[in-house]
Structure formats: C-alpha cells, structure tokens
Amino acid sequence: MSNYDTNLSKQDYTRLCALVRSEAGIHLGAEKRTMLEARIRRRLKVLEMDSYDQYCSYLFGRKGLKEEIVHLIDVVTTNKTDFFREPKHFEFLVDRVLPEFSEKLPGGRPFFVWSAGCSTGEEPYTLAMVLSDYATSRPGFRFRILATDISTIVLKKAELGVYSEDAIGAIPAGMKRKYFLHGRDAASERVRVAPEVRRFVEFRQLNFMAADYGVNETPDAIFCRNVIIYFERATQECILGKLSACLAPEGYLFVGHAETLHDMDLPLVPVAPSLYRRVHDTG
C-alpha cells in the first residue's frame, strides 16, 4: 500500500469523531487519534485500501455509510471482558439479590437480568452459570438473561460461546466441568459453553443512543459495567436515566468499579461500591 503509513488527517479525524459520536455516542478526544489510526488500519487491510483518505472517501459515501459503519463502531469500541470479572458483584447477587427477589417475584415469574454492553459474552454466560447453580437448590426458581451490545460482530462471537482454555481460567473448576464442552480433538485448546447454559441467554443488538431500548419486560437487575466510561458525562446521565427507567422498582444496577454516578439526577441510591438500587416509586 503506497500511502499506508500516511497519518490520518486532522480533517478526517474530526469527521470520524463526529460520526462515531452521532452514531454511537462515544466521545473520542484528540488523544485518541493514534489509537483510531491503529484500529482503522485493520479495516484498510480487510478492504485492501491504500490510505486513510481512501477509507474516509468510501466511508462517507452512501454505500460506505450503510455497509461500513458497523465495522467502524466495532473497531472503536473496546471489547475487553472476562468471566467472573469483578467477582464481588456475583457474590452480592447470590447472597442478597436472589434470595430477596425469589420471595417476591409474582406468580413464579422468572428473575430477569440484563447484561447491557455484553461484548463477547463472558458476562452473560457468567450470570447464566451463577443463576443455574442457584436454581439447582431452589425448586421453582427460574431466570432469563438478555445480553445486548452495539456491535453485531462481537454478538456473533458471543452467540457461538466458544472460548480458549486461557479465557476460562477464572471460572471455578466445578463450573468448568459442568458448563463447558471440550472438542473431540484432545489437543484442542477451545471450549464451548454448554447448550443448557446458552439457552438462557438472548443476544440482541442495541445502541445506547436509540430513543427506545425496546426492552418491554422489566429487568430485576442490570449489569452495565465498564461501559459508560466511554461517554461524556451528559451522555452517561442520559443512558443511565434510560436504564433506570427500564429497571424494576427496587431493582439493582451494577456498574464498573471505575464508574461513578455521583451528582447525577437519577432515581438510584448507592448500596455498595459500584452498586445502586432504584428507589421505590411513590407516585
């Protein structure tokens, strides 16, 4: 590629930042320029293009905006996640949230948890394993999990439920044996989430900038962890306001340890580090 090492122009970077912000709400400051160049370079290889200038000309054309925007959003978003990430959240879920909701769910309704910003699936599958274990000793307890992400690319990976042996290192040994399948090839280092776990998780594409999130049922708990850090404060408050409106009264919102809702006008009260509860409606 003749112009492969040419830097992304300031004008094109500004245009890309505006597009990413309007489509996904993600703010890219001047300090992210080198990062964006590196990530778009992957698309240059895939599309067999010679320069950033050629890429932007394609992207901002009618065909490009339709076909390429999903890939641009995918390279911009950071899809770092792990099984049992921030494990105290899952301990709190089992020790406090589930016993509390098990007693008050009307008519045996399933406990409903939403993994908002699920990336490649490690979080919702962790939830599925934890809830499955909880259900084994509590007859009649049922649950369902909604997992959403803006990237259709990571959602496809999540739906497959295939991971490396290294990726499942943090999972307790008993859960590994119970909830993962190994390939027929003994030398294979890939495992797959068992069907009895995958069946509890519904994956769906969702953009936090959408006016309506389309979640017609009321989640008892929402996990939205290490997601809002990529948005400006005003956008964070808007997103969290919509999530709070979806949440059941006295339901729980789990956020990342690096995230704070301090001084935001939300119907939530803190109950533990990075954990909030929706205040009960009185009107």
N, C-alpha and C positions, 0 to 999 in steps of 0.2 A: 504494500500500500504506500503510495508515494508520499502522501501527506499524513501518514498515520501518527507521527509524533507531534504534529501541529497542535498547539493548545486550543482549547475551546475558547472562542472569542468572548469578550465581555458582553457583547450584544446578545449572542446566542445563549450565554449562561443566564442572562436576565430573562430572556424569553422562556427558557426551560423552567426557571424557578417560578415564574408566573403561571405557567401551565400546570406544574405539579401542585402548586398551591390551590389553583382553581378546581382541579380535578380531584385532589386527594386531601387538601387542607394542610399538607405538610410544608413547613417553612424551611427553606434552605438559605442559610446566611452565606456571606462572602467566604467564610472559612470552609464551606463545603465544596468549593469549586474543584479542588483536586480530587476529592472523593468521587464527585459526579463524573469527572473525566474518566477516572479509572473504571467506573461501573458501566458507563456508556461504551467504553472500549470493547466490552463483551458483545454488545449489540453490533458494533462495527464488524467484528469477526463473523458473527452469525449472518449478517446481511451482506457480507462481502463488499463493504463500503470503504472508501479511501480516506475519508476525513470526517471530522465533526460537522463541518459545513455541509457536506453531502447528507449526513444523517438528519440535520435540522431541516434542510430543504425538503427531505422526504417526510419527516415527522409533521411538519406544519402544513403539508398538503392535505387535501381532502381524504385521500386514501390512507395516508400515514396516520392521521389522527384517529381513524377508525380501527386500523389494524395494529398500530404500534403502541398506543397509549398504555395498554395493559402491560406490555413489556417494560416500558419506561417506569411505570409505577412499581413494577416488581424489582427493578434494579435499584430504585431509590429507597424502597423500604428495607429496613434491617430485620431479617428473619431469624434472629438469634433466640433460641429457646432450648429448654431441656426438660426431660422427665423429672418430676418432683422438684422443680425449681421453686425456691423459697418454701421449703417443706413445712414450716410452721403454719402456713395457710391451710394446708391439708389436715394438719393436726387439729386446728381450730374448727374446721369443717366437720370432722368426725366427732370431736369431743363436745362441741356446743351446738353448732348449727343443725346438724342432722337430728339429734335427739329432740331438739326444740320443735322442728318442723314436722317430724314424724308424728307427733301427738296432735298437731292442729291442722294437718292437711285434710281438706274436706272430701268426704266420700272416697277415700283411698286414692286421691289424685296423685300422680307421680310427682316427686320432687323434681323441679325443673331448674337446671343450671345452664348459664350461657357463658361460653368462652369467647369473649369478644376480642378479636385480634389473635386468632389461634395459630397462625403461622403454619408450620409443617405438621401440626397435630399432637405434639408431645403433651401439651397442657390438657386438651380434652380427653386424651387417652389415659392420662394420669387420673383425671377425675373419674373416668369410667371404671378403672381398676379399684380406686378407693371406694366408690359407691357400690360396686359389685361385692367387695369384701364386706362392706357394712350390711348389705342386703342378705348375705348368707345366714346371719344370726338373727335377722328380724323378719319373720314371715309377713308377707303382705306389703313390705316396703318396695316401692317401685320408683324409677327415676328415668329421666331423659336428659340429653345434653344437646344443646345447639352450639355449633362451632362456626364462627364467621371470620372472614378475612377479606381485605380488599383485593388481594392477589389471587387470581384464578390459578396461577402457576403453582403456588405453594399449596393451594387447596387440593389440587390433583395429587400432589405428593402425600398430603395428609390422608386423603381417602384411601390410598394404597396401603398405608400403615406399615411400610417396610422401612426398617432401620438397621444400622450397623450394630454389631455387638458392643462397640465402644459407646454408642449413644444410649444404651440401656443400662449402663454401668451403675447409675444411682438408684435403680429400682431394686427393692428387696428381693432376695433370692427366691422366696416363695412365690411372689407375684410373677417373676420371670418364668418360672416353671409352669405356672397356672395360666398365664395370659399371653404367652408368646409361642409361636411356632417356628421351628427350625426347618430349613430346606432339606431335601433328600441328600444333597451333597454334604457330607460330613465336614468338608473343608470350608464350606461357605461361612462367611462372616456376616451374613444378613439374616435377620429375623423378621417375622411379621406378626402384627397384633392379631390375636385370635378372633374369629368371627363373633364369638359370644360377647366380646368387648366392642368390636366395631359396630355392631348392630344398635348400640345405644346412642351413637353419635350421628347427628345430622349435620353435614357440612353445607355451608351456604355462603355465596359471595355477598359482601356488604361493604359499602363505602360509608364511612362515618360522616361524610359531607351530605349524604342524602337527607332530604326533608323528612322522610318517613322510613324508619328502620324495618318496618314490615314484620315486627315480632308481635304477633297477635295474642300470644299467651303471655302470662306474667311470670317472669323468672323469680325464683326464690333467692337465687344468688347469681351474681355476675362477677366473673373474673375478667378484669380488663387491666392487665399488668404489663408494665413497661411498654405502653402504647402511647399514652398522652404526652410523653416526653418529647415526641417528635412534632408537636403542635405548639403554636403560640398560645399564650395564656387565654386570650379571648376565645380562641377556638377550643381549647381544653374545656373551658367552662361551658361552652355550648354543647359539646359532645357529652360531657358528664351530666348536663341537665337532661339531655335526651335519654341517657342510660338510666338516670334516676326515675324519670317518668315511666320507664318500662318496668322498673323493679317493683316487686310486691311490697306493700306496706310492711315495715319491719324486716324487709329483706336485706341481704348483705352485699356490699360491693367490696371486692378485693382489688387493690391496685398494687403497683410495684413499690418496693422499698425506697426507690429514688424519687417517687412521685408524692406530691402533697396537694391537698385540696384546701389549704389554709386560706381563709378570707374569701372563699368562693361562695356565692349565694346559691346554695344547693340544699335540698331537703334531706341532708345527711348529717349524721353525728358520728364522731370517731369512737370506736370501741376498743381498738388495739392498734399497734403500729401498722400502717398501710391497710387498715380495715375500717369500713364505715357501715353504718346501718341507716336505712331510710326511716325517717320519723313517721310515726303513725298518723294517718290523715284524721283530722279532727272536724273537717268541714262536712 
